[in-house]
Amino acid sequence: MKQIENAGGDGRSVRYRIVIQCYRAPPEKGAQAARDITEAFSQRPWHSHVVCEWDGNDLILTAVNDWDADGLGLSDEFSDEISANIRGGFDSGFAIAVTTVNAELTTPPPASASATPGWRSPPRSAPH
């Protein structure tokens, strides 16, 4: 995946929307594991918009961050959570794969009032 360069200095940054799939998760544990994994990732502020879903066969994790251009960091964390949440449920191990990584430029926040041309700060009162 090619990383997006933003040398224009316009205040935008790159965010990566990553989707990872865990194949052949045990059906009797998949739905609960998805809930538990989503909860575990809510404690990791370096990822946002994290959701783990169970589709009846596979666990699918979706997350956004600003540092993992190839998704391998998130993949490693997902693997750890699968191991912690599905003990003894896999007949022959499990396989995970980064299925998509989409790089997006964020929109900069609107300029604050103090940055608006012609705007002045209110005068400070003189000390007594």
C-alpha positions as CSV (number, residue, x, y, z in Angstrom):
1,M,0.0,0.0,0.0
2,K,1.4,3.4,-0.9
3,Q,1.2,5.9,1.8
4,I,-0.4,9.3,1.0
5,E,1.9,12.2,1.1
6,N,0.4,15.5,2.3
7,A,3.2,18.0,1.9
8,G,0.9,20.9,1.2
9,G,0.7,21.9,4.8
10,D,-3.0,22.4,4.7
11,G,-3.7,20.8,8.1
12,R,-5.0,17.5,6.7
13,S,-3.7,14.1,8.0
14,V,-3.8,10.6,6.8
15,R,-6.2,8.0,8.4
16,Y,-6.3,4.3,7.6
17,R,-9.6,2.4,7.6
18,I,-8.5,-1.2,8.0
19,V,-10.6,-4.4,7.7
20,I,-9.2,-7.7,9.0
21,Q,-10.9,-11.1,8.8
22,C,-10.4,-14.2,11.0
23,Y,-11.4,-17.3,9.1
24,R,-13.0,-20.4,10.5
25,A,-13.9,-19.1,14.0
26,P,-15.9,-21.6,16.0
27,P,-19.6,-21.0,15.5
28,E,-20.5,-21.5,19.2
29,K,-18.0,-18.8,20.3
30,G,-18.1,-16.3,17.4
31,A,-20.8,-13.9,18.5
32,Q,-19.6,-13.5,22.1
33,A,-16.0,-13.2,20.9
34,A,-17.0,-10.3,18.5
35,R,-18.6,-8.5,21.5
36,D,-15.6,-9.1,23.7
37,I,-13.1,-8.0,21.1
38,T,-15.0,-4.8,20.3
39,E,-15.0,-4.0,24.1
40,A,-11.3,-4.8,24.4
41,F,-10.4,-2.4,21.5
42,S,-12.5,0.4,23.1
43,Q,-9.7,0.6,25.7
44,R,-7.1,1.3,23.0
45,P,-7.2,5.0,22.2
46,W,-4.8,4.6,19.3
47,H,-7.6,3.0,17.3
48,S,-11.1,4.5,16.6
49,H,-14.4,3.4,15.1
50,V,-13.5,-0.2,16.1
51,V,-16.2,-2.8,15.5
52,C,-15.8,-6.6,15.5
53,E,-18.6,-8.5,13.8
54,W,-19.5,-12.2,13.5
55,D,-21.0,-13.1,10.2
56,G,-21.7,-16.8,11.1
57,N,-18.4,-18.1,9.9
58,D,-15.7,-15.4,10.4
59,L,-14.9,-12.6,12.7
60,I,-14.4,-9.3,10.9
61,L,-12.6,-6.4,12.6
62,T,-12.9,-2.8,11.2
63,A,-10.9,0.1,12.7
64,V,-9.4,3.4,11.9
65,N,-6.0,4.8,13.0
66,D,-3.4,7.2,11.7
67,W,-0.2,5.0,11.8
68,D,-0.8,1.5,10.4
69,A,-0.5,1.9,6.6
70,D,-0.3,-1.9,6.0
71,G,-2.7,-3.0,8.8
72,L,-0.1,-5.4,10.3
73,G,-0.1,-3.7,13.7
74,L,-3.9,-4.0,14.0
75,S,-3.6,-7.6,12.7
76,D,-1.2,-8.5,15.5
77,E,-3.5,-6.9,18.2
78,F,-6.5,-8.7,16.7
79,S,-4.7,-12.0,16.8
80,D,-3.9,-11.5,20.5
81,E,-7.5,-10.8,21.2
82,I,-8.7,-13.8,19.3
83,S,-6.3,-16.0,21.3
84,A,-7.5,-14.4,24.6
85,N,-11.2,-14.7,23.8
86,I,-11.5,-18.0,22.0
87,R,-9.6,-20.6,24.1
88,G,-9.6,-24.1,22.8
89,G,-12.3,-23.4,20.2
90,F,-10.2,-23.8,17.0
91,D,-9.9,-27.4,15.7
92,S,-6.9,-26.6,13.5
93,G,-5.8,-23.1,14.5
94,F,-7.0,-19.9,12.8
95,A,-6.1,-17.7,9.9
96,I,-6.3,-14.0,9.8
97,A,-5.7,-11.6,6.9
98,V,-5.8,-7.9,6.3
99,T,-8.5,-7.7,3.6
100,T,-8.5,-3.9,3.0
101,V,-6.6,-0.8,4.0
102,N,-8.0,2.5,2.7
103,A,-6.0,5.7,3.2
104,E,-8.0,8.8,3.5
105,L,-7.0,12.4,4.0
106,T,-9.0,14.0,6.8
107,T,-10.6,17.4,6.5
108,P,-8.9,20.0,8.7
109,P,-11.0,21.5,11.5
110,P,-12.5,24.9,10.8
111,A,-10.3,27.9,11.6
112,S,-11.0,29.3,15.1
113,A,-12.2,32.8,15.5
114,S,-8.8,34.0,16.6
115,A,-7.4,33.0,13.2
116,T,-10.1,34.9,11.2
117,P,-8.6,37.9,9.5
118,G,-9.6,41.2,11.1
119,W,-10.7,39.6,14.3
120,R,-9.3,40.9,17.5
121,S,-9.2,39.5,21.0
122,P,-11.3,41.4,23.5
123,P,-9.2,43.8,25.6
124,R,-7.9,42.5,28.9
125,S,-8.8,44.3,32.0
126,A,-6.0,46.1,33.7
127,P,-4.8,44.6,36.9
128,H,-6.0,46.4,40.0
